[in-house]
Structures are given as structure tokens and as C-alpha cells.
Amino acid sequence: MLRPKSLFPSKEMVVLVSGCDSGLGFQTALTASKAGLTVVAGMFEGPTTEAAADLKRLCPSQHQPHLLHLDITDDASVTNAVKYVSDIIESNSNYYLHAVINNAGVMVFGNLEWQTQRQIDTQVGVNLLGTLRLSRETLPLLRRSSRINAKKNIKPRLITVGSHCGIQPLPTLSVYAATKCAIKGWCEAIRMELKPLGVEVVNFIPGSLVASTAIAEKQKQHFEEMKGSMNSERWSVYGEYFEKISNHLSTLSFSKPADSVKDNVLMEKMMAAILDQEPDPSYLHQPWRYAFYHTLCRITPTKIRQWLVGKFMRMPKFTSTRNTDSFCMGKGARQGDTISPKLLNAVLKGIFRNLEWETARVSINSHFLSHLWFADDKVLIARDPADLLNIPIQLDRKNRIKNDLNKTNLMFNGCCIEPYGQIIDKSASQNEEIERRLKLEWSFDWLWLWLRL
């Protein structure tokens, strides 16, 4: 495959890089300086850190980078950085801003419900809004470079570091993926806006750098912040799974040297994005397994794609701390409702198990009988009325269950308690009761015939 024609690197080409404290930004500033470009390295921690000293030490003495504090979420910091670059250009003839590399980024692992608003705002503020802020403020210098180099066919460029999460979003990185998907769409749109002005736009997508850079070294602190802010309801759902995920990702939380990126092919692609005369819209760096995985994700339906993502992430399976979700319960049940009687029976069984039945139950063939269940009707059985009346009292005092006396009947063997309705006495004749029921049956039959006629 033929390589695109490359520009010859020179000190007149000024390159501004954000996020040079470590990882890809540090290595980009180092590689570009060694190539002979004039590099302005923006560092969030400032130019007096150990990483800043390492960058100056590793760069050749004749091509030392310019180090400055750069917080892309702060308007004043961005304005100062742009003025610094402008002063370099004004004080050196033939110097021009050749490339702005939006590299600064923040990544926080964790489900959306776990993350605090501060963590969400930080990722959106740095990855998206900060990138837009720096780009907007440097565009006048890039447009100026396009004008003065139009005859030389040297096109200034805006390079933004994207992510594979912008191609295929991943669980536990939903907020981060949202910012990178937004960056991908923004690059495509602003590329069309700037084309008439001669400014190229590049979306640079490196391979997974989580293990080799410091982007996730604060993940342990992030999990502690999430745990401290999670309310009891969320913890009851996610607690067990949260602990599994935090333990699984704990290996990411360790310090790494500033020059931890040792991928020569990756840096060759970055330099190609900076120096290709006709840069590609995007530069994608990925091992073969990433290419195979993303190809499958593009051509497979949603269910298979979700399965592939799960295999790719190799995260612990979700387990809820509680087995059921909460739901509202009210009085009554609608006709045909199948769950209300089951819930009622389950609740009452739990209550009845805790009642004091020792003195109330009846021994039948060496087995003790205290109550019977008929769907949602309950029959309480006791040796004498005093024990029987003690059960409703326990239900009322211990469980706040009121008995409706109008819907309660008591049946006795030879005794009577007036408040509870009709008595059935085995010692007395049942002829009157049988005659009464027959009359009621005939009256209903005649009423039915009358309504039919």
C-alpha cells in the first residue's frame, strides 16, 4: 500500500498538544519534538512536575518543547495558551500553527447510576466541552496558517483523539462513550465547515491504552467516591455487583511513568496524521482482534452484538443484592388479577407462622391442627372460645391486621358468643336451618325465572 505524500518536518511548524502530563500526549510531544517540530505541550499539572522534567530531559537540546499549564475546562487557561502560541509565531518569522492536537481526556469506569454528578461533569467538561473550547479559540490561527501556506499546499489541521468507545460503546463506560461518540460526530460535522477554509480535521483513534497510560490510575478513588454517594436503594440493587466490578478493575489503579506508551506503530500513525500532505479523515490504530471484533459488531444484530461486547469486556456477571424489585401495593384486587391473592397468601402465611398457637391448636391423631386455608379464606381452630379469640387480638397488636366482624362467622360445639353471628350446634336439630336454606334457594330460582321472562 502506497503511503500518502508527507510534509518535511521543520521548526516553523508549531504544534499545540493538550494533556501532555502522561501517556499518549507525553509521547506525542516527545516524538514531534524529536522530529524537529516546535511543540507547545499543555500540561494540566503545570510545567514544574516530574513529568515535565522528564519530557525536557528526553527531548533533544536543539528541539526543546515549550511547556505551559493548560486546563481546557478553564477559559482563562485556554486564552493564555493561545496567546503563548501566538507570541511564538509573532516573534519568529515563517512560524505558523500547523496542528492542534486535542488529546486531554478523562475516563471513569462505572454504571451511570453509580457515578456522581462531579464525575459525569468532569468527563463531559474535559472530553467534549474542553475539546470544543480549545478548538474554537485556536481556529483563527489555523485559518491564518491556511492562508499563508495556500500556495505551498500545506494544510493546517485539527486533530482530535477519539476512542474505540466512539465506534462501539461499552458498558460501565456509558458516560465516557457518550463524549467520544459526540466527538466523532462533531469531527464529521466541523470537517465540512472548515473544508472551504483549508483546515483539515482528523479523528485519531488509538488502540486500548487503559493498561499502558495513567487515564485510569485514579479509578480506585472514583469507586470510593461512588460508594460514598450511593443511596440505600441503589446499594440494595447494585451493592454486590459494584463490589465485583471494583475488585475486577482494581488492577488499573496504579501509577505509571509518563513515558509508558511504547507503541512505535501508534506513534508512526500519529506523525502521519501530523505530516501527511492530504491527511485522512480518521486514523485507526488497532490490533487484528479489535478489527475482527468491530467488524462483527457492525454486521450482527443487537442481541449477538451485546453478547460479543460481553465477551470482549470479560466483566463479572450482574447479580442483584436483592431478588425482587419494589412495587406499590394498595387495597383491593381487580377482577382477574392473579398476583394479589398470591401476595396476600404469602404475607399471611409469614404472619401466621409467628403467632402463638401452643394453647390454641387441636390434636388430631397426634398431629396438631391450628388453621386451614381455602384460597383466600382462613379457618382458625381452637379447643375453646377464649383461645380462639386470642388469635385476632395477636393479629391486631403484632401485625396491625384488623378483622371485619361483619364478614366473620364462628362455629361452635354447644356454646355461643353473641357478637359473631349464627351458631351451628351439633346437639340441636338442623331441620329449621335446612328448611330456611331451601326457601332461600327457591326464592333465587323464582327471581331468575322472572328476570328471564
PAZAGU-124918 format. One record per residue (C-alpha): residue number from 1; residue in three letters; x, y, z. Coordinates in Angstrom, 3 decimals, padded with zeros to 6 digits. Layout:
REM residues N
NUM,ala,X,Y,Z
...
//
This chain:
REM residues 453
1,met,000.000,000.000,000.000
2,leu,001.402,003.386,-001.034
3,arg,001.902,005.897,001.722
4,pro,000.460,009.406,001.225
5,lys,002.937,012.123,000.451
6,ser,004.391,013.560,003.642
7,leu,005.483,017.069,004.510
8,phe,009.035,017.647,005.591
9,pro,009.053,018.450,009.337
10,ser,010.562,021.804,010.267
11,lys,010.820,024.069,013.271
12,glu,008.481,026.564,011.524
13,met,005.627,024.114,012.147
14,val,004.146,024.815,015.564
15,val,002.142,022.003,017.152
16,leu,-000.033,022.532,020.242
17,val,-000.784,019.354,022.216
18,ser,-003.092,019.139,025.249
19,gly,-002.847,016.536,028.012
20,cys,000.924,016.036,027.899
21,asp,001.290,015.035,031.560
22,ser,001.489,011.353,030.614
23,gly,000.569,008.667,028.106
24,leu,-000.257,009.490,024.500
25,gly,000.084,013.255,024.953
26,phe,003.522,012.944,026.531
27,gln,004.732,010.567,023.810
28,thr,003.277,012.753,021.031
29,ala,005.074,015.826,022.348
30,leu,008.295,013.830,022.669
31,thr,008.076,012.281,019.180
32,ala,007.134,015.553,017.477
33,ser,010.000,017.378,019.229
34,lys,012.486,014.721,018.131
35,ala,011.186,015.110,014.568
36,gly,012.135,018.778,014.637
37,leu,008.732,020.420,015.124
38,thr,008.149,023.295,017.530
39,val,005.977,021.732,020.214
40,val,003.856,023.568,022.768
41,ala,002.991,020.957,025.378
42,gly,-000.032,021.794,027.517
43,met,000.135,020.119,030.918
44,phe,-002.732,020.117,033.405
45,glu,-000.359,019.745,036.362
46,gly,001.875,022.538,035.065
47,pro,005.490,022.758,033.821
48,thr,007.189,022.115,037.176
49,thr,006.266,018.451,037.677
50,glu,008.446,015.372,037.398
51,ala,006.732,014.521,034.101
52,ala,007.637,017.952,032.727
53,ala,011.257,017.452,033.752
54,asp,011.276,014.014,032.088
55,leu,009.899,015.462,028.853
56,lys,012.591,018.139,028.693
57,arg,015.291,015.605,029.540
58,leu,014.206,013.152,026.835
59,cys,013.891,015.773,024.091
60,pro,016.998,016.854,022.145
61,ser,018.545,020.100,023.360
62,gln,018.073,021.829,019.985
63,his,014.359,020.984,019.916
64,gln,013.158,021.592,023.456
65,pro,009.342,021.767,023.804
66,his,007.571,024.774,025.267
67,leu,005.819,023.676,028.468
68,leu,002.858,025.530,029.958
69,his,-000.087,024.963,032.252
70,leu,-003.253,024.166,030.273
71,asp,-006.661,023.388,031.729
72,ile,-009.033,023.096,028.776
73,thr,-012.068,023.452,031.057
74,asp,-010.962,026.965,032.065
75,asp,-011.470,029.894,029.685
76,ala,-008.576,031.925,031.090
77,ser,-006.153,028.989,030.825
78,val,-007.105,028.348,027.190
79,thr,-006.818,032.053,026.364
80,asn,-003.321,032.185,027.897
81,ala,-002.250,029.103,025.916
82,val,-003.475,030.590,022.635
83,lys,-001.663,033.855,023.410
84,tyr,001.515,031.885,024.192
85,val,001.341,030.167,020.781
86,ser,000.558,033.465,019.063
87,asp,003.593,035.109,020.694
88,ile,005.844,032.300,019.414
89,ile,004.541,032.807,015.898
90,glu,004.845,036.593,016.046
91,ser,008.397,036.511,017.410
92,asn,009.686,034.020,014.819
93,ser,009.325,034.748,011.129
94,asn,007.807,031.992,008.974
95,tyr,006.437,030.197,012.044
96,tyr,002.803,029.132,011.850
97,leu,000.401,026.938,013.794
98,his,000.401,023.694,011.858
99,ala,-001.612,021.401,014.140
100,val,-003.728,021.450,017.280
101,ile,-003.954,018.031,018.926
102,asn,-006.873,017.624,021.324
103,asn,-005.528,014.823,023.473
104,ala,-006.632,015.656,027.037
105,gly,-009.236,013.233,028.320
106,val,-010.795,011.717,031.442
107,met,-012.188,008.183,031.794
108,val,-014.239,006.864,034.712
109,phe,-015.444,003.259,034.858
110,gly,-018.859,002.767,036.435
111,asn,-022.541,002.495,035.569
112,leu,-024.396,005.763,035.078
113,glu,-026.321,005.361,038.371
114,trp,-023.074,004.844,040.292
115,gln,-021.231,007.907,039.064
116,thr,-021.518,011.185,040.909
117,gln,-022.529,014.354,039.132
118,arg,-018.990,015.640,039.570
119,gln,-017.564,012.620,037.762
120,ile,-020.064,012.994,034.927
121,asp,-019.449,016.736,034.616
122,thr,-015.671,016.203,034.588
123,gln,-015.798,013.727,031.710
124,val,-018.185,015.850,029.663
125,gly,-016.293,019.029,030.577
126,val,-012.883,017.705,029.524
127,asn,-013.608,015.212,026.742
128,leu,-016.258,017.241,024.918
129,leu,-016.652,020.828,026.081
130,gly,-012.941,021.339,026.716
131,thr,-012.105,019.994,023.257
132,leu,-014.594,022.376,021.668
133,arg,-013.261,025.290,023.740
134,leu,-009.622,024.792,022.722
135,ser,-010.559,024.162,019.090
136,arg,-012.698,027.282,018.832
137,glu,-010.009,029.526,020.286
138,thr,-007.218,028.159,018.058
139,leu,-009.169,028.192,014.787
140,pro,-008.221,031.812,013.909
141,leu,-004.530,030.826,013.999
142,leu,-005.214,027.703,011.911
143,arg,-007.134,029.745,009.334
144,arg,-004.245,032.207,009.173
145,ser,-001.843,029.330,008.556
146,ser,-004.053,028.096,005.713
147,arg,-003.954,031.478,004.021
148,ile,-000.184,031.956,004.168
149,asn,000.579,028.367,003.050
150,ala,-002.068,028.004,000.362
151,lys,000.468,028.147,-002.485
152,lys,002.693,025.552,-000.767
153,asn,-000.272,023.170,-000.399
154,ile,000.428,022.861,003.324
155,lys,-002.850,022.363,005.154
156,pro,-003.076,023.059,008.887
157,arg,-005.097,020.542,010.821
158,leu,-007.229,019.991,013.870
159,ile,-006.515,016.525,015.293
160,thr,-008.791,015.137,017.991
161,val,-008.065,011.912,019.844
162,gly,-011.156,009.730,019.814
163,ser,-011.750,006.239,021.150
164,his,-012.965,002.804,020.174
165,cys,-015.865,003.589,022.533
166,gly,-016.943,006.084,019.880
167,ile,-017.245,003.180,017.432
168,gln,-018.764,000.566,019.761
169,pro,-019.791,001.882,023.200
170,leu,-019.097,-000.369,026.170
171,pro,-020.936,-000.995,029.468
172,thr,-019.522,000.706,032.587
173,leu,-018.203,003.380,030.193
174,ser,-021.516,004.868,029.095
175,val,-020.603,008.449,030.071
176,tyr,-017.135,008.223,028.517
177,ala,-018.620,006.606,025.390
178,ala,-021.193,009.391,025.146
179,thr,-018.413,012.004,024.993
180,lys,-016.406,010.049,022.402
181,cys,-019.460,009.389,020.219
182,ala,-020.160,013.101,020.390
183,ile,-016.551,013.855,019.390
184,lys,-016.843,011.516,016.404
185,gly,-019.994,013.260,015.190
186,trp,-018.501,016.694,015.853
187,cys,-015.392,015.854,013.787
188,glu,-017.539,014.809,010.843
189,ala,-019.586,017.995,011.005
190,ile,-016.774,020.502,011.576
191,arg,-014.723,018.842,008.823
192,met,-017.348,020.075,006.356
193,glu,-017.434,023.501,008.000
194,leu,-013.668,024.025,007.731
195,lys,-013.046,022.448,004.323
196,pro,-013.715,025.706,002.415
197,leu,-011.214,027.423,004.734
198,gly,-008.414,024.958,004.021
199,val,-008.264,023.469,007.534
200,glu,-008.249,019.681,007.781
201,val,-009.996,017.773,010.597
202,val,-008.710,014.395,011.776
203,asn,-010.240,011.931,014.244
204,phe,-007.321,009.909,015.633
205,ile,-008.441,006.658,017.267
206,pro,-005.693,004.778,019.145
207,gly,-005.965,001.231,020.426
208,ser,-006.842,000.486,024.015
209,leu,-004.400,002.471,026.162
210,val,-006.083,001.877,029.514
211,ala,-003.422,-000.522,030.783
212,ser,-000.431,001.448,029.452
213,thr,-001.400,005.000,030.410
214,ala,-002.472,006.882,033.511
215,ile,-006.003,007.568,032.274
216,ala,-007.486,005.117,034.817
217,glu,-004.967,005.359,037.653
218,lys,-007.500,007.167,039.860
219,gln,-010.192,004.543,039.353
220,lys,-009.931,003.302,042.938
221,gln,-010.654,006.826,044.238
222,his,-013.522,007.081,041.760
223,phe,-015.070,003.886,043.136
224,glu,-014.703,005.168,046.701
225,glu,-016.460,008.388,045.716
226,met,-019.270,006.431,044.044
227,lys,-019.729,004.160,047.053
228,gly,-019.827,007.101,049.439
229,ser,-022.556,008.860,047.454
230,met,-024.754,005.829,046.642
231,asn,-028.065,005.842,048.493
232,ser,-029.550,002.791,050.197
233,glu,-031.992,001.992,047.381
234,arg,-029.259,001.856,044.739
235,trp,-026.939,-000.049,047.022
236,ser,-029.667,-002.654,047.619
237,val,-029.768,-003.236,043.857
238,tyr,-026.119,-002.806,042.853
239,gly,-024.098,-003.416,046.027
240,glu,-022.873,-006.943,045.307
241,tyr,-022.220,-006.227,041.623
242,phe,-020.489,-002.931,042.457
243,glu,-018.020,-004.745,044.698
244,lys,-017.298,-007.305,041.964
245,ile,-016.630,-004.605,039.368
246,ser,-014.457,-002.507,041.689
247,asn,-012.348,-005.559,042.581
248,his,-012.108,-006.594,038.929
249,leu,-010.819,-003.165,037.836
250,ser,-008.568,-002.542,040.822
251,thr,-005.528,-003.539,038.737
252,leu,-005.912,-000.326,036.708
253,ser,-005.350,001.884,039.746
254,phe,-001.619,002.159,039.919
255,ser,000.842,004.860,038.896
256,lys,002.599,004.587,035.557
257,pro,005.590,006.502,034.221
258,ala,004.886,009.453,031.946
259,asp,006.556,007.719,029.000
260,ser,004.574,004.492,029.415
261,val,003.393,004.365,025.781
262,lys,005.987,002.300,023.873
263,asp,003.996,001.548,020.707
264,asn,006.123,002.637,017.744
265,val,003.416,001.855,015.188
266,leu,000.964,004.037,017.091
267,met,003.383,006.960,017.068
268,glu,004.093,006.485,013.366
269,lys,000.373,006.886,012.718
270,met,000.251,009.993,014.906
271,met,003.118,011.544,012.967
272,ala,001.354,010.607,009.731
273,ala,-001.732,012.484,010.932
274,ile,000.509,015.498,011.625
275,leu,002.639,015.405,008.445
276,asp,000.590,013.748,005.671
277,gln,000.042,016.350,002.977
278,glu,-003.520,015.113,002.484
279,pro,-004.437,013.681,005.893
280,asp,-007.118,011.024,006.175
281,pro,-010.385,011.909,007.930
282,ser,-009.513,009.317,010.583
283,tyr,-006.524,007.262,011.654
284,leu,-007.418,003.999,013.347
285,his,-004.839,002.039,015.318
286,gln,-005.970,-001.387,016.445
287,pro,-004.692,-004.968,016.706
288,trp,-006.288,-007.610,014.467
289,arg,-008.615,-008.810,017.234
290,tyr,-010.053,-005.263,017.550
291,ala,-010.596,-005.118,013.782
292,phe,-012.320,-008.514,013.800
293,tyr,-014.436,-007.580,016.811
294,his,-015.597,-004.241,015.341
295,thr,-016.382,-005.879,012.007
296,leu,-018.622,-008.413,013.746
297,cys,-020.308,-005.651,015.748
298,arg,-021.143,-003.787,012.544
299,ile,-022.781,-006.740,010.792
300,thr,-024.539,-008.580,013.625
301,pro,-027.985,-007.905,015.159
302,thr,-028.302,-006.283,018.563
303,lys,-028.556,-009.452,020.678
304,ile,-025.461,-011.003,019.134
305,arg,-023.610,-007.686,019.341
306,gln,-024.390,-007.400,023.043
307,trp,-023.099,-010.944,023.564
308,leu,-019.898,-010.050,021.704
309,val,-019.415,-006.936,023.836
310,gly,-019.833,-009.034,026.988
311,lys,-017.181,-011.476,025.805
312,phe,-014.893,-008.614,024.795
313,met,-015.189,-006.850,028.156
314,arg,-014.963,-010.050,030.261
315,met,-016.657,-008.291,033.161
316,pro,-018.281,-010.115,036.114
317,lys,-021.902,-011.052,035.522
318,phe,-024.539,-008.826,037.035
319,thr,-026.047,-010.057,040.297
320,ser,-028.531,-008.012,042.272
321,thr,-028.233,-007.675,046.029
322,arg,-031.967,-008.228,046.307
323,asn,-034.034,-010.701,044.337
324,thr,-037.104,-008.574,043.648
325,asp,-037.853,-005.007,042.756
326,ser,-040.043,-002.817,044.933
327,phe,-043.605,-002.143,043.834
328,cys,-046.620,-000.307,045.206
329,met,-049.449,-002.183,046.883
330,gly,-052.917,-000.848,047.553
331,lys,-056.238,-002.050,048.881
332,gly,-058.383,-004.432,046.875
333,ala,-057.703,-006.515,043.788
334,arg,-059.053,-006.166,040.271
335,gln,-061.053,-008.937,038.663
336,gly,-058.702,-011.438,037.051
337,asp,-055.672,-010.204,038.983
338,thr,-053.506,-013.259,039.618
339,ile,-050.790,-011.747,041.761
340,ser,-052.796,-010.096,044.555
341,pro,-054.172,-013.349,046.103
342,lys,-050.720,-014.918,045.940
343,leu,-049.155,-011.931,047.641
344,leu,-051.883,-011.936,050.290
345,asn,-051.404,-015.637,050.986
346,ala,-047.633,-015.303,051.151
347,val,-047.855,-012.408,053.606
348,leu,-050.465,-014.092,055.802
349,lys,-048.516,-017.353,055.908
350,gly,-045.499,-015.483,057.176
351,ile,-047.614,-013.768,059.819
352,phe,-049.393,-016.946,060.916
353,arg,-046.096,-018.763,061.420
354,asn,-045.155,-016.236,064.104
355,leu,-048.397,-016.475,066.095
356,glu,-048.540,-018.232,069.475
357,trp,-050.511,-021.373,068.654
358,glu,-049.380,-023.585,071.538
359,thr,-052.562,-023.288,073.596
360,ala,-054.957,-022.878,070.661
361,arg,-054.193,-025.792,068.370
362,val,-056.110,-029.083,068.444
363,ser,-054.522,-032.540,068.473
364,ile,-055.911,-034.906,065.848
365,asn,-054.295,-038.331,065.604
366,ser,-051.073,-036.982,067.142
367,his,-050.999,-034.109,064.622
368,phe,-051.671,-030.546,065.710
369,leu,-054.150,-028.503,063.680
370,ser,-054.415,-024.741,064.154
371,his,-055.846,-023.383,060.916
372,leu,-056.999,-024.273,057.422
373,trp,-056.620,-022.374,054.137
374,phe,-059.240,-022.241,051.413
375,ala,-057.876,-019.888,048.719
376,asp,-058.110,-016.506,050.464
377,asp,-060.437,-017.773,053.235
378,lys,-058.936,-018.806,056.556
379,val,-060.396,-021.083,059.225
380,leu,-058.974,-020.820,062.745
381,ile,-059.324,-023.843,065.033
382,ala,-059.016,-023.877,068.844
383,arg,-060.026,-026.001,071.829
384,asp,-062.135,-023.299,073.465
385,pro,-063.527,-019.859,072.503
386,ala,-061.106,-017.952,074.736
387,asp,-058.078,-019.321,072.863
388,leu,-059.798,-018.674,069.558
389,leu,-060.464,-015.023,070.348
390,asn,-056.817,-014.563,071.333
391,ile,-055.691,-015.065,067.702
392,pro,-057.455,-011.931,066.293
393,ile,-056.016,-009.960,069.214
394,gln,-052.491,-011.092,068.298
395,leu,-053.091,-010.213,064.655
396,asp,-054.199,-006.740,065.664
397,arg,-051.443,-005.996,068.200
398,lys,-048.437,-007.552,066.458
399,asn,-049.237,-007.119,062.774
400,arg,-051.853,-004.333,062.629
401,ile,-054.363,-006.641,060.907
402,lys,-057.985,-005.736,061.646
403,asn,-060.739,-008.353,061.486
404,asp,-064.048,-007.398,059.878
405,leu,-066.633,-008.876,062.257
406,asn,-069.395,-008.463,059.685
407,lys,-067.576,-010.965,057.446
408,thr,-066.523,-013.339,060.228
409,asn,-068.539,-016.336,061.413
410,leu,-067.769,-018.589,064.339
411,met,-068.844,-022.216,064.560
412,phe,-069.068,-023.931,067.957
413,asn,-069.950,-027.209,069.547
414,gly,-072.655,-026.277,072.038
415,cys,-071.707,-022.730,073.013
416,cys,-072.489,-019.232,071.818
417,ile,-070.711,-015.895,071.571
418,glu,-073.225,-013.235,070.626
419,pro,-071.140,-010.706,068.642
420,tyr,-070.150,-013.216,065.959
421,gly,-073.373,-014.112,064.205
422,gln,-075.032,-017.507,063.727
423,ile,-074.400,-020.590,065.840
424,ile,-074.168,-024.098,064.468
425,asp,-074.732,-026.545,067.283
426,lys,-074.310,-030.254,066.547
427,ser,-076.504,-031.223,069.535
428,ala,-079.526,-029.320,068.204
429,ser,-081.817,-030.224,065.316
430,gln,-080.807,-028.819,061.943
431,asn,-084.295,-029.054,060.409
432,glu,-085.007,-025.363,060.771
433,glu,-081.727,-024.404,059.142
434,ile,-082.271,-026.857,056.280
435,glu,-085.802,-025.522,055.671
436,arg,-084.504,-021.939,055.710
437,arg,-081.857,-022.686,053.094
438,leu,-084.358,-024.459,050.823
439,lys,-086.636,-021.426,050.910
440,leu,-083.713,-019.160,050.000
441,glu,-082.811,-021.430,047.081
442,trp,-086.391,-021.409,045.735
443,ser,-086.603,-017.644,046.073
444,phe,-083.449,-017.224,043.961
445,asp,-084.807,-019.650,041.351
446,trp,-088.085,-017.734,041.038
447,leu,-086.181,-014.447,040.786
448,trp,-084.040,-015.857,037.991
449,leu,-087.137,-017.075,036.060
450,trp,-088.802,-013.680,036.458
451,leu,-085.742,-011.863,035.115
452,arg,-085.515,-014.245,032.148
453,leu,-089.200,-013.649,031.245
//
